[in-house]
Amino acid sequence: MAESVKDMTKEFEENGSSLWKDAWIKLSKNHMALFGLSVLVILIVSSLLTPWIAPYNYEAQDLDLGATAPSMAHWLGTDIFGRDMLTRIMYGGRVSLMVGFIATAVALVIGILWGAVAGFFGGRVDALMMRIVDILYALPFMIFIVLLMVVFGRNILLLFLAIGAVEWLTMARIVRGQVMALRNLEFVEAANSLGLSQWTIIRRHIIPNTLGPVIVYTTLTIPSVMLLEAFLSFLGLGIQPPESSWGLLINYGVETMEEYPWLLIFPGIALSLTLFALNFLGDGLRDALDPRTSKD
Amino acid sequence: MIKFALGRLLQAIPVLLVVITATFFLVHSAPGGPFSADKAVPPEVIKALEAQYNLDQPVWQQYLNYLGDVVKGDFGPSFKYSGRTVNELIAAGLPTTAELAFYAMLIAVGIGVLAGVTASLRPNTMQDYVPMTAAMIGICMPSFLLGPLLVLVFGIYLDWLPISGWGDIPGDKILPSITLGTGYAAYIARLSRGGMLEVLSQDYIRTARAKGLSEPLIIVKHALRGGLIPVVAFLGPAFAGLLGGSFVVETIFQIPGLGRFYVQAAFNRDYTLILGMTVFFSTLIIVFNLLSDMLAIWLNPKLRQEIRGTK
């Protein structure tokens, strides 16, 4: 393992700045990953612009209209209150994506700091810190999050923190492994003997070399976070009305699926397509950036 | 091996202690007591109730009592189901959930391994792409979406299968088991493909081929054992996931199992039930993680030696 990491970093070092170019060339040959990337870009742009481009007002009800099948006026139909489904899905997507990105960012910050400190200092600090990670790993988090939401009420901020607090563990392990492997490499030693400061070494050598796996894992964490949010919202323990998310829309869709199946199917497609896109992008990035871990 | 298992069991003790402590204080820091129900209850009644459940003692005293009871395997009475203990409620739901999890696991391992091994035999051909794309769809189709869709198609439109219950009508176990198992089948397919691909490129497989062994024999006798180690190691976490998944599946299909109890207890704020079930689930998960780790080690001679070496 140490040998192969050494080879890999040597390769990175020799190729210098062309690593990112290489990765991009590899990624652009991967059609599924490009598809994922395009879906993601469209989603992000439309989420940002939702208040301006949504066809209807989010809260506009039309009780006389009620639930209607997709039509020219309402592309994805309307729900039992006559609310436009496309608009609801767009607003729900904003929340789902926001949970995905913010909770992942929380996980990222904790994970990178924890892993980098443990890996960089090594020794007893490392042993203690990773022991804590091991213990936390063994906890049944799904159950804990349900518990948290019950005890402290269904607060969206808490949801971010709770999910982020669960997802950082793997990130910490990945970063620690990378930093450990890098710390003892010749080019870091060389940088040391050149008299560069610790901070310069971390910034100039350690961080760029850990970035690949971190980016890959981040891309794969976002869908699992979104899934967790949808799971909680589905159970009624996540996002609360009048806010909306895809999980909540699916929950409502299930209640009336016999009469109005489109109320279940469209939010379902939105969620699945997004998860699909992110997973393919993540797999593609892994192949492009981190060839040695692309086992499955 | 035994020494290793004992070591791991010892490690499980602090984990469980963390679980019990965290859960206990979480539940106790919850705003609103368990008896602040919908109706206004006279204060003396609340006092009497609190005395009955020892809630009038200081929190640390309650914590120590609870810890002592849990060690003896006693989770105390339920707050909401009066007259029933948490142990009774767990015992009532466990067989159903265990059966559901067993069928789901059977589907997950059976279909997953079959698909993954099939894909690994001809990488980067249609035989690989088709099952792996199906697996990706399975991963991106959460159970709370798959379940209702299956109900809609097979229960309502085609009217082939019952859409709720467990063991009441023949065939009512099929849809819940498929709903719960599919996601794991997809994940296991990816793991077994990866594991098999790695093993199939090893020297000892080439040796077996050079000896002139038939391809099926090589795969069954030599490759599977090593190739499925990642799958075996995943079984522990998968089990934990199945418990979480049972929350959703049992709610969708109205199955009277532990998962639905837990969700109901969460909504009812039945704190002793939540507390007891959390501790119970955690213990189960830790035990299953241990079992799957040990099985993975037993299958992997390299790791076995490492453990022997460190004795």
Interface residues (C-beta under 8 A of the other chain):
Chain A: I135 A138 L139 P140 M142 I143 F144 V146 L147 L148 M149 V150 V151 F152 G153 P223 L227 A230 F231 F234 L235 G236 L237 G247 I250 N251 G253 V254 M257 E258 P261 L264 I265 G268 L271 S272 L273 L275 F276 N279 F280 K295 D296
Chain B: A12 P14 V15 V18 V19 A22 T23 L26 V27 S29 A30 P31 M136 I137 I139 C140 M141 P142 F144 L145 P148 L149 V151 L152 I156 R190 L191 R193 G194 G195 L197 E198 P230 A240 G241 L243 G244 F247 V248 T251 I252 Y262 V263 A266 F267 R269 I274 T278 F281 S282 I285 I286 N289
